[in-house]
Amino acid sequence: MTVAAMPTAKELQDRLDKAEAQLTALRTPDAVTKTGDIIEVKTKGYTPKPSDVFGNATARKGESVMTSRGWRIGRALQAMVTKNWEHAKVEQEVHNRLASAFGGGCGSASFEPGTTLAVFGTALLPEEMANDQDFGVRLKSLFHAGVENADPDEMRWLANKAYQGGTRKDMSWLDSSAGGAMVGPPERGEFVELLRNRAALTEAGVTIIPMPPTGRLQYPKQTSATTGYWIGESQPITASQPGTGLITLSAKKVAGLTKIPNELIRFAGAAAEALVRGDLSTTLALTIDLAGIEGTGGDTKPLGIINTPGVQTITPTTAASGNTGAILAEGDVYSFPSTIEEANGQFEGFLTVPSMYYALLKRRVDAVTAADGKGAFAFSPFRALGDAVAQKNINGYKVTTSNQVSKTRVQGASSDKTLIIAGQFSSCILAMFGAMEFALGTQGDTPFVYDQTWVRAIATADFGIKWPGTMTVMDKVQVQ
């Protein structure tokens, strides 16, 4: 066994002298300029290596590409910055498979260089990938493994660390020379996660399909029927033709941007994965969901239900005084299914805000005098016999409640009205691209100064209705 010789005193001194010379060279001003009372000193700059900022990857080499561990956004971001995917083989393979599936043909999607793709939903993958059951199962396990065993306490700590804002008091534990030795840090309670709206359309039962790689989807549609005639002997038959049309859905882009402290990437674990991935994906999904309800349409935004031509309008029988909206009468509830069935549709339920649903459940008919509200409940609040779970319903019709539905509709001087949407929700189509595209930026004055990485997430989707007449809307309704 060979033992390395210890350096001599002279060798140690030489090394120390060399280090001091290098440090002095870095501190030596390159130029000194004076403008008025301002003196600017420029020194030789030092550009840190990516590993100095993001740390060294901890993944083992030679890992099995698709089975050894879960997909991690932190590891993908580090590989994008360092341009070295040696320690991010799982992330690279997922990106390559998705890019190949979505961009492998003429007219297919193309992706900006330097980005990475993640699965937005395994049910939205292209047909050739969806048929690969083995790959689909592995994808689900990979994305689940990326955040499994996430410690809630660690997530709270990371969130507090990331969003404490960098503020500090004059006397703080961060600066011992300003009395920090005597002042303890501010106390913090547990991190309180944001309560998000519930997705409305998916729960109501809209049809969700994958957006094809070309970014455009067309449904041939019959718009009118041929006509039959009674004729006499040897009489000519009048010709008629069925009318046809197209329903066209095209990819529209929804994006989110988050600014992440580099510590979060440097020490990214399961908790960081759950925090970043969960927030971005939920935000984009709810943005798509909201556009399906009230989107104004155009080249950049889907056309929502309430703005789609041909969607039927239900007018309440009771108008509020002073042009402040309308009041839903008990009998108006049956106008919705009646209107849908008149259009040859199949009524499937209601969509409204929670306050409107519970206001209807509390509604009571008159007992002795008009408007005394002391009679029986207008709508049964009880579940049917045999129901294992009390499903929200109005006289047996399914009700979906969500705060995605607006509570700020304007009528006259009032801006607190709401919507009731009802009909055959399965006739609504929500087409979504199966991959979510991540890109990051570390350059520019703000990210560099604050030692941050800005992460951009992009998803694409569109919304349409096969038969607009099978959907109805009652707008600007009072909650009572």
JODAMO-V145412 format. One record per residue. RES is the residue in one small letter. PHI is phi in whole degrees, 0 to 359 (NA if undefined). PSI is psi in whole degrees, 0 to 359 (none if undefined). BURIAL is # if it has 24 or more other C-alpha atoms within 12 Angstrom, else .. Layout:
RES,PHI,PSI,BURIAL + RES,PHI,PSI,BURIAL
This chain:
m,NA,133,. + t,260,131,. + v,253,127,. + a,293,140,. + a,286,142,. + m,289,141,. + p,293,147,. + t,284,169,. + a,298,322,. + k,293,320,. + e,296,319,. + l,297,319,. + q,294,321,. + d,297,318,. + r,296,319,. + l,295,318,. + d,297,320,. + k,295,317,. + a,296,318,. + e,295,323,. + a,296,320,. + q,294,320,. + l,294,319,. + t,296,320,. + a,297,322,. + l,293,326,. + r,278,345,. + t,288,125,. + p,295,138,. + d,279,326,. + a,201,148,. + v,233,121,. + t,236,152,. + k,230,125,. + t,236,102,. + g,67,237,. + d,266,4,. + i,260,124,. + i,252,123,. + e,250,125,. + v,247,122,. + k,254,125,. + t,248,167,. + k,295,127,. + g,280,161,. + y,228,119,. + t,263,112,. + p,290,151,. + k,286,155,. + p,306,326,. + s,291,334,. + d,292,329,. + v,272,314,# + f,260,356,# + g,78,175,. + n,269,141,. + a,295,145,# + t,253,357,. + a,293,145,# + r,282,149,. + k,283,157,. + g,74,19,. + e,290,154,. + s,292,129,. + v,301,318,# + m,247,359,# + t,230,350,# + s,279,334,. + r,198,176,# + g,276,168,# + w,282,132,# + r,234,129,# + i,290,325,# + g,298,317,# + r,291,324,# + a,294,319,# + l,295,319,# + q,297,318,# + a,294,325,# + m,293,322,# + v,289,313,# + t,280,347,# + k,57,34,. + n,227,110,. + w,261,16,# + e,301,323,# + h,257,13,# + a,226,50,# + k,291,325,# + v,297,312,# + e,297,321,# + q,294,318,# + e,293,318,# + v,298,315,# + h,300,313,# + n,298,319,. + r,293,318,# + l,291,317,# + a,297,322,# + s,293,319,# + a,289,318,# + f,272,341,# + g,231,29,# + g,266,359,. + g,228,177,. + c,296,131,. + g,77,10,. + s,279,172,. + a,291,147,# + s,237,152,. + f,237,146,# + e,297,134,. + p,301,143,. + g,90,2,# + t,260,168,# + t,227,148,# + l,255,142,# + a,230,156,# + v,286,126,# + f,275,332,# + g,186,125,# + t,296,336,# + a,285,350,# + l,256,10,# + l,289,154,# + p,303,158,# + e,302,321,. + e,293,332,. + m,276,323,# + a,297,328,. + n,285,343,. + d,275,84,. + q,300,325,. + d,297,315,. + f,292,322,. + g,299,317,# + v,296,318,. + r,294,322,# + l,299,315,# + k,299,316,# + s,292,325,. + l,295,314,# + f,286,332,# + h,289,318,# + a,294,335,# + g,296,337,# + v,233,10,# + e,291,152,. + n,61,25,. + a,295,129,. + d,275,118,. + p,302,323,. + d,295,321,. + e,293,323,# + m,297,319,# + r,296,319,# + w,296,316,. + l,297,318,# + a,294,318,# + n,298,319,# + k,295,321,. + a,282,327,# + y,244,17,. + q,288,348,. + g,89,353,. + g,74,10,. + t,282,151,. + r,211,148,. + k,276,167,. + d,299,321,. + m,248,116,. + s,213,153,. + w,295,346,. + l,285,342,. + d,228,97,. + s,294,334,. + s,286,347,. + a,252,29,. + g,92,9,. + g,296,336,. + a,294,339,. + m,256,344,. + v,251,124,. + g,282,164,. + p,292,155,. + p,297,142,. + e,281,144,. + r,231,140,. + g,275,191,. + e,292,148,. + f,294,127,. + v,260,111,. + e,288,150,. + l,289,133,. + l,276,115,. + r,264,156,. + n,299,151,. + r,277,137,# + a,299,128,# + a,272,310,# + l,292,319,# + t,296,321,# + e,287,330,# + a,288,338,# + g,112,23,# + v,293,157,# + t,275,121,# + i,254,126,# + i,228,157,# + p,284,137,# + m,286,129,# + p,292,163,# + p,302,333,# + t,288,345,# + g,80,6,# + r,224,141,# + l,221,128,# + q,235,136,. + y,249,116,. + p,297,139,. + k,223,136,. + q,272,126,. + t,255,341,. + s,206,162,. + a,251,165,. + t,288,168,. + t,243,136,. + g,263,147,. + y,227,143,. + w,273,131,. + i,227,159,. + g,269,181,. + e,297,132,. + s,61,25,. + q,263,145,. + p,288,150,. + i,267,129,. + t,287,127,. + a,283,147,. + s,214,153,. + q,235,140,. + p,287,142,. + g,272,144,. + t,229,162,. + g,200,189,. + l,227,143,. + i,254,118,. + t,247,126,# + l,244,133,# + s,231,148,# + a,297,125,# + k,240,141,# + k,266,130,# + v,239,137,# + a,224,156,# + g,221,148,# + l,229,129,# + t,231,144,# + k,254,115,# + i,250,127,# + p,300,141,# + n,295,341,# + e,298,325,# + l,294,324,# + i,283,321,# + r,298,321,# + f,246,29,# + a,299,125,# + g,231,198,# + a,297,323,# + a,294,317,# + a,296,321,# + e,301,311,# + a,297,322,# + l,292,308,# + v,288,309,# + r,296,316,# + g,297,317,# + d,292,314,. + l,295,313,# + s,294,321,# + t,294,319,# + t,299,313,# + l,293,320,# + a,297,318,# + l,289,328,# + t,294,319,# + i,296,317,# + d,300,315,# + l,295,321,# + a,296,328,# + g,293,339,# + i,270,309,# + e,229,18,# + g,301,142,# + t,272,353,. + g,81,180,# + g,116,193,. + d,284,339,. + t,245,355,. + k,215,140,# + p,296,159,# + l,265,115,# + g,280,173,# + i,302,312,# + i,289,347,# + n,250,4,# + t,278,124,# + p,301,139,. + g,98,342,. + v,291,132,# + q,279,150,# + t,249,132,# + i,257,125,# + t,260,122,# + p,297,152,# + t,280,342,. + t,243,122,. + a,259,140,. + a,285,155,. + s,286,152,. + g,73,24,. + n,53,47,. + t,247,24,# + g,116,185,# + a,240,159,# + i,244,128,# + l,284,115,# + a,277,160,# + e,303,319,# + g,289,339,. + d,294,337,# + v,301,327,# + y,276,352,# + s,291,331,# + f,294,302,# + p,297,327,# + s,296,317,# + t,294,321,# + i,293,316,# + e,291,331,. + e,296,334,. + a,266,16,. + n,66,23,. + g,264,174,# + q,245,114,# + f,290,131,# + e,240,348,# + g,147,184,# + f,247,158,# + l,225,124,# + t,202,184,# + v,278,155,# + p,302,320,# + s,297,325,# + m,290,319,# + y,298,313,# + y,287,334,. + a,295,322,# + l,292,322,# + l,295,330,# + k,277,351,# + r,295,131,# + r,235,147,. + v,278,168,. + d,287,148,. + a,254,299,. + v,245,308,. + t,246,162,. + a,298,134,. + a,64,23,. + d,280,341,. + g,58,36,. + k,243,10,. + g,271,203,. + a,289,159,. + f,297,136,. + a,292,326,# + f,232,139,# + s,293,122,. + p,271,2,. + f,257,150,. + r,284,157,. + a,285,156,. + l,298,134,. + g,94,347,. + d,288,124,. + a,287,325,. + v,233,139,. + a,285,97,. + q,277,139,. + k,296,128,# + n,204,157,# + i,239,109,# + n,50,43,# + g,92,347,. + y,273,132,# + k,298,139,# + v,236,126,# + t,254,128,# + t,246,139,# + s,198,144,# + n,281,3,# + q,293,332,# + v,287,135,# + s,295,143,# + k,240,19,# + t,232,32,. + r,289,140,# + v,260,130,. + q,222,112,# + g,63,232,. + a,270,1,. + s,258,139,. + s,230,34,. + d,235,27,. + k,272,165,# + t,229,184,# + l,241,154,# + i,233,120,# + i,248,136,# + a,210,159,# + g,144,207,# + q,266,87,# + f,295,335,# + s,292,345,# + s,281,351,# + c,272,137,# + i,245,125,# + l,246,105,# + a,263,125,# + m,230,140,# + f,287,136,# + g,283,353,# + a,239,143,# + m,252,130,# + e,263,125,# + f,254,138,# + a,220,158,# + l,222,159,# + g,223,134,# + t,239,352,# + q,264,176,. + g,96,158,. + d,300,311,. + t,291,308,. + p,300,322,. + f,291,314,. + v,295,320,. + y,268,5,. + d,54,55,# + q,237,162,# + t,239,127,# + w,264,123,# + v,250,127,# + r,249,131,# + a,242,135,# + i,231,133,# + a,230,160,# + t,231,144,# + a,197,169,# + d,205,164,# + f,224,143,# + g,203,169,# + i,234,127,# + k,297,309,# + w,232,94,# + p,306,330,# + g,293,348,# + t,271,7,# + m,239,143,# + t,230,154,# + v,223,133,# + m,247,115,# + d,255,156,# + k,56,56,# + v,256,141,# + q,281,143,# + v,274,100,# + q,193,none,#
